[in-house]
Amino acid sequence: MSLKSNKRKWEKSIVNGDGFTSQGPAIAHFGLGQINNVSEIEVRWPTGVVQTLQNPKINQYHLIEYKKTR
């Protein structure tokens, strides 16, 4: 998953179910500091599908669900 602004790019990996009877959170939190504008959020799913959310609002959660594309 990546988040882009006109000044910077952040990247995070979400790993879910990587241990015996354990599961990590499926949430990515990005600290923006003084940046007040984000141009896009890009999600790369394990299947290779890429989803992009353009100009997301900041200071809120965004639910991004897997959508199968051709």
MDAnalysis code that builds the backbone (N, CA, C; Angstrom):
import MDAnalysis as mda
import numpy as np

u = mda.Universe.empty(210, n_residues=70, atom_resindex=np.repeat(np.arange(70), 3), trajectory=True)
u.add_TopologyAttr("name", ["N", "CA", "C"] * 70)
u.add_TopologyAttr("resid", np.arange(1, 71))
u.add_TopologyAttr("resname", ["MET", "SER", "LEU", "LYS", "SER", "ASN", "LYS", "ARG", "LYS", "TRP", "GLU", "LYS", "SER", "ILE", "VAL", "ASN", "GLY", "ASP", "GLY", "PHE", "THR", "SER", "GLN", "GLY", "PRO", "ALA", "ILE", "ALA", "HIS", "PHE", "GLY", "LEU", "GLY", "GLN", "ILE", "ASN", "ASN", "VAL", "SER", "GLU", "ILE", "GLU", "VAL", "ARG", "TRP", "PRO", "THR", "GLY", "VAL", "VAL", "GLN", "THR", "LEU", "GLN", "ASN", "PRO", "LYS", "ILE", "ASN", "GLN", "TYR", "HIS", "LEU", "ILE", "GLU", "TYR", "LYS", "LYS", "THR", "ARG"])
u.atoms.positions = np.array([
    [0.847, -1.155, 0.000],
    [0.000, 0.000, 0.000],
    [0.897, 1.222, 0.000],
    [0.532, 2.225, -0.791],
    [1.309, 3.463, -0.790],
    [0.372, 4.663, -0.748],
    [0.904, 5.735, -0.239],
    [0.181, 6.990, -0.116],
    [1.091, 8.070, -0.670],
    [0.561, 8.934, -1.533],
    [1.398, 9.928, -2.193],
    [0.862, 11.336, -1.978],
    [1.781, 12.264, -1.784],
    [1.464, 13.690, -1.796],
    [2.396, 14.324, -2.817],
    [2.282, 15.619, -3.016],
    [3.181, 16.254, -3.978],
    [4.603, 16.389, -3.434],
    [4.819, 16.123, -2.129],
    [6.138, 16.244, -1.521],
    [6.766, 14.919, -1.093],
    [5.942, 13.894, -0.944],
    [6.468, 12.673, -0.343],
    [5.630, 11.456, -0.719],
    [6.244, 10.266, -0.551],
    [5.545, 9.003, -0.767],
    [5.804, 8.106, 0.440],
    [4.749, 7.504, 0.965],
    [4.853, 6.568, 2.081],
    [4.450, 5.187, 1.585],
    [5.048, 4.146, 2.162],
    [4.675, 2.777, 1.820],
    [4.558, 1.950, 3.088],
    [3.553, 1.072, 3.113],
    [3.358, 0.158, 4.230],
    [2.877, -1.173, 3.689],
    [3.236, -2.216, 4.413],
    [2.729, -3.557, 4.095],
    [1.791, -3.986, 5.209],
    [0.697, -4.586, 4.824],
    [-0.223, -5.150, 5.804],
    [-0.100, -6.655, 5.688],
    [0.309, -7.287, 6.770],
    [0.472, -8.740, 6.808],
    [-0.558, -9.277, 7.770],
    [-1.414, -10.131, 7.276],
    [-2.491, -10.673, 8.095],
    [-2.363, -12.186, 8.182],
    [-2.344, -12.734, 9.377],
    [-2.287, -14.178, 9.548],
    [-0.928, -14.772, 9.276],
    [0.137, -14.144, 9.763],
    [1.481, -14.649, 9.491],
    [2.038, -15.525, 10.607],
    [1.261, -15.778, 11.616],
    [1.731, -16.612, 12.718],
    [0.669, -17.599, 13.148],
    [1.076, -18.562, 13.923],
    [0.152, -19.583, 14.402],
    [-0.898, -18.953, 15.315],
    [-2.148, -19.105, 14.967],
    [-3.304, -18.556, 15.692],
    [-3.179, -17.070, 16.001],
    [-2.546, -16.329, 15.122],
    [-2.446, -14.890, 15.339],
    [-2.847, -14.142, 14.073],
    [-3.231, -12.904, 14.280],
    [-3.633, -12.082, 13.154],
    [-3.336, -10.631, 13.503],
    [-2.696, -9.928, 12.587],
    [-2.411, -8.518, 12.800],
    [-3.567, -7.663, 12.321],
    [-3.556, -6.389, 12.675],
    [-4.641, -5.508, 12.228],
    [-4.556, -5.243, 10.728],
    [-5.706, -5.122, 10.103],
    [-5.771, -4.836, 8.668],
    [-5.967, -3.332, 8.456],
    [-5.256, -2.542, 9.241],
    [-5.359, -1.088, 9.176],
    [-3.964, -0.506, 8.971],
    [-3.854, 0.462, 8.080],
    [-2.591, 1.179, 7.883],
    [-2.815, 2.627, 8.308],
    [-1.972, 3.117, 9.194],
    [-2.055, 4.503, 9.663],
    [-0.821, 5.246, 9.172],
    [-1.028, 6.383, 8.545],
    [0.072, 7.188, 8.033],
    [0.093, 8.522, 8.762],
    [1.215, 8.872, 9.373],
    [1.374, 10.177, 9.996],
    [1.871, 11.171, 8.952],
    [1.104, 12.205, 8.692],
    [1.429, 13.144, 7.619],
    [2.236, 14.349, 8.072],
    [2.314, 14.579, 9.364],
    [3.034, 15.761, 9.838],
    [2.370, 17.036, 9.354],
    [3.117, 17.916, 8.710],
    [2.595, 19.202, 8.240],
    [1.909, 19.119, 6.864],
    [1.939, 17.964, 6.241],
    [1.332, 17.810, 4.909],
    [-0.186, 17.767, 5.049],
    [-0.875, 18.580, 4.259],
    [-2.334, 18.646, 4.372],
    [-3.059, 18.277, 3.083],
    [-2.365, 17.585, 2.178],
    [-2.985, 17.181, 0.932],
    [-2.376, 15.864, 0.472],
    [-3.215, 14.900, 0.143],
    [-2.768, 13.602, -0.358],
    [-3.345, 13.420, -1.754],
    [-2.505, 13.039, -2.702],
    [-2.974, 12.902, -4.079],
    [-3.590, 11.530, -4.366],
    [-3.051, 10.469, -3.751],
    [-3.648, 9.148, -3.991],
    [-3.214, 8.114, -2.967],
    [-4.069, 7.124, -2.833],
    [-3.756, 5.910, -2.074],
    [-3.791, 4.775, -3.093],
    [-2.733, 3.978, -3.114],
    [-2.672, 2.847, -4.039],
    [-2.530, 1.567, -3.237],
    [-3.402, 0.602, -3.534],
    [-3.365, -0.699, -2.858],
    [-3.024, -1.762, -3.886],
    [-1.993, -2.540, -3.586],
    [-1.608, -3.676, -4.439],
    [-1.967, -4.952, -3.693],
    [-2.955, -5.661, -4.207],
    [-3.426, -6.883, -3.574],
    [-2.516, -8.056, -3.940],
    [-2.495, -9.108, -3.128],
    [-1.646, -10.270, -3.424],
    [-1.938, -10.914, -4.781],
    [-3.138, -10.712, -5.308],
    [-3.501, -11.281, -6.612],
    [-2.921, -10.492, -7.776],
    [-2.352, -9.308, -7.487],
    [-1.826, -8.459, -8.535],
    [-2.744, -7.306, -8.901],
    [-3.978, -7.339, -8.421],
    [-4.927, -6.261, -8.684],
    [-4.446, -4.994, -7.969],
    [-4.511, -3.864, -8.653],
    [-4.123, -2.573, -8.076],
    [-5.358, -1.676, -8.037],
    [-5.641, -1.119, -6.872],
    [-6.749, -0.179, -6.713],
    [-6.181, 1.176, -6.303],
    [-6.746, 2.251, -6.844],
    [-6.276, 3.597, -6.533],
    [-7.447, 4.460, -6.095],
    [-7.242, 5.173, -5.003],
    [-8.211, 6.148, -4.507],
    [-7.598, 7.529, -4.710],
    [-8.192, 8.328, -5.587],
    [-7.654, 9.642, -5.938],
    [-8.129, 10.716, -4.962],
    [-7.231, 11.608, -4.562],
    [-7.519, 12.755, -3.708],
    [-8.349, 12.411, -2.468],
    [-7.892, 11.445, -1.662],
    [-8.653, 11.093, -0.467],
    [-8.588, 12.207, 0.574],
    [-9.638, 12.320, 1.369],
    [-9.642, 13.283, 2.465],
    [-8.664, 12.813, 3.530],
    [-8.049, 13.744, 4.232],
    [-7.125, 13.385, 5.295],
    [-7.849, 13.428, 6.639],
    [-7.200, 12.883, 7.666],
    [-7.733, 12.821, 9.035],
    [-9.010, 12.002, 9.133],
    [-9.099, 10.944, 8.355],
    [-10.222, 10.021, 8.460],
    [-9.822, 8.660, 7.909],
    [-10.605, 7.658, 8.250],
    [-10.369, 6.312, 7.753],
    [-11.052, 6.148, 6.404],
    [-10.435, 5.313, 5.550],
    [-11.024, 4.966, 4.259],
    [-11.101, 3.451, 4.187],
    [-12.285, 2.934, 3.910],
    [-12.471, 1.499, 3.749],
    [-12.198, 1.154, 2.290],
    [-11.179, 0.332, 2.075],
    [-10.831, -0.084, 0.719],
    [-10.987, -1.596, 0.667],
    [-11.955, -2.041, -0.096],
    [-12.253, -3.464, -0.198],
    [-11.744, -4.005, -1.524],
    [-11.383, -5.264, -1.504],
    [-10.877, -5.913, -2.701],
    [-11.979, -5.985, -3.749],
    [-11.659, -5.545, -4.958],
    [-12.585, -5.628, -6.074],
    [-11.895, -6.362, -7.198],
    [-12.459, -7.445, -7.597],
    [-11.863, -8.249, -8.666],
    [-12.092, -7.541, -9.994],
    [-11.002, -7.371, -10.756],
    [-11.096, -6.740, -12.068],
    [-10.582, -7.706, -13.124],
    [-10.878, -7.420, -14.355],
    [-10.423, -8.297, -15.449],
    [-9.038, -7.957, -15.873],
])
